[in-house]
Amino acid sequence: MYMYFSFGTIYRGSQERKLNEVNRKSIISADKESEIDKRRKELAKQKEAREKQVKEEEENLAKKQKELIEKDKQALINRDRERSRLLLSHSTPDLPGISNQRVTPPVVLQPKMNQVSTPSSAREPVAASPIPNVAKAGNYDQYHELLDQHKQKMAEGERNMDQWNKT
């Protein structure tokens, strides 16, 4: 087939084809490169947006964590304040500024044993105390008053028991 044509025409035709293919390839490659550039730009924008979003989320989480820590600290402080108030209200008021009144020491009395053979009516009345009335110390006035009241109540209770046993 190529024999009928001269060598120059065949050579020229193949050169034109090659040029056309090169031109097409360059156009296609230019289009592809522009699309690749566009895609790279889009990806860069997306990456920046993601980085910005991650940074904002980190800042928000850090703020929330700080707020929670502050709330926890405040709750602990309030709990400790309340606990110290309760402890102070239940402890001895010897601390300055709480109360000027002194607390009387607790009274430890020896328990009385009822004698089985002696009925309660045969006992001596409790009101007659063998201890003479001694001048009371200034700090123990309230204690002695309460002790006297208690003795009177006990004597009254024994009288009532005696009356109930008689009837």
Secondary structure, DSSP 8 states (H G I E B T S, - for coil): -TTSS-HHHHHHHHHHHHHHHHHHHHHHHHHHHHHHHHHHHHHHHHHHHHHHHHHHHHHHHHHHHHHHHHHHHHHHHHHHHHHHHHHHHHS-TTSTTT-SS--------------SSS-GGGS--TTS-SS------GGGHHHHHHHHHHHHHHHHHHHHHHHHHH-
